[in-house]
Amino acid sequence: MRTRPPFRADHVGSLLRPERLLRARDDHAAGRLPAGRLREIEDEAIREAVRRQEEIGLRSATDGEFRRASWHMDFIYRLGGVAPNPDERIAVKFVNARGGLEFTSAALRVHDRIRLDETIFADDFAFLRDTVTTATPKLTIPSPSMVHYRGGPASIDPGVYPDVEEFWTDLSAAYAEQVRRIGELGCAYLQFDDTSLAYLNDPAQRAGIAARGDDAEHLHLRYIKQINAALAARPEGMTVTTHMCRGNFRSSWAAAGGYDFVAEALFGELAVDGFFLEYDDERSGGFEPLRFVPPGKTVVLGLVTTKSGALESKDALKRRIEEAAKFVDGDRLCLSPQCGFSSTVEGNVLGEEEQFAKLALIAETAREVWG
């Protein structure tokens, strides 16, 4: 058994929003429900979600990201100096087994010096901290990379940052302060969610990055450097992991490709304690890149898909764990879903009970493999 996170059975973060919570959000948006009452309904839903996680036997618990509409933008837009750009739209094409769909949202703009005006998600984490009974409370936030990857150079006002190095310095400093403050609230398990480092394995994504004026062949090195700067002074005793996936919206994805392109630098240089890696199907490639994971780092194998309700075979999961153990010591492996169940408020195409059945399968499999 592991006494510190990530745990043998773990999960990425987001959970399907209960129907009552979805109705409450709609009512609040329409002006039919006051903010205080919405908060109470969120509290009730989070208490139940934590209870279910602990009941299953998970040793970490999140709030399911129930207070967010998006896994990343709810955080990013609360950074000082960052705002939506209503004059521009970003369209992301997603693919699924049935075909595809497109998600469109406002572009991001950096209109002032980036700073931390508030401890983001402070009240949310404090509520989770006070709600868990047996589990370690886990906070998930988007990686600093996501501020840049979403809009690239065009999103940064050159009048604010004539020297882009100042942008990177301010961004990492704001994150470092967030990490410090959240640590003061008692957070001992923090996760940086980062799709960019997985997207960059896809040649099509790198072509798009190059077309907008970025150095696609080396951008992952810049991202690793800035994440490390954000974590350089993290509180003693805080475990930090990163989760990487290739898109997760209504059971659809946006990128494909193994971890080969970023693996050596990512695993060898990124100053986190563990890596949550998407490995639920062939889109993620093989386990060979895990040979670059150095001693002391943990790999959480995302072998259970959140994109459908079909329950995986326990024996098949065990075989996959054995395959991964050829490249990284099995004692440094853990098991999780490949992504969250609801990266956005819409959620993936499966039911709540199917979701918890998958988490229970992960807990049961982990107990049988590692004890």
Secondary structure, 3 states (H helix, E strand, C coil): CCCCCCCCECCCCCCCCCHHHHHHHHHHHCCCCCHHHHHHHHHHHHHHHHHHHHHHCCCEECCCCCCCCECCHHHHCCCEEEEEEEEEEEEEEEEECCEEEEEEEEEEEEEEEEECCCCCCHHHHHHHHHHCCCCEECEEEECCHHHHHCCHHHHECCCCCCCHHHHHHHHHHHHHHHHHHHHHCCCCEEEEECCHHHHCCCHHHHHHHHHCCCCCCCHHHHHHHHHHHHHCCCCCCCEEEEEECCCCECCEECCCCCCHHHHHHHHHHCCCCEEEEECCCHHHCCCHHHHHCCCCCEEEEEEECCCCCCCCCHHHHHHHHHHHCCCCCHHHEEEEECCCCCCECCCCCCCHHHHHHHHHHHHHHHHHHHC
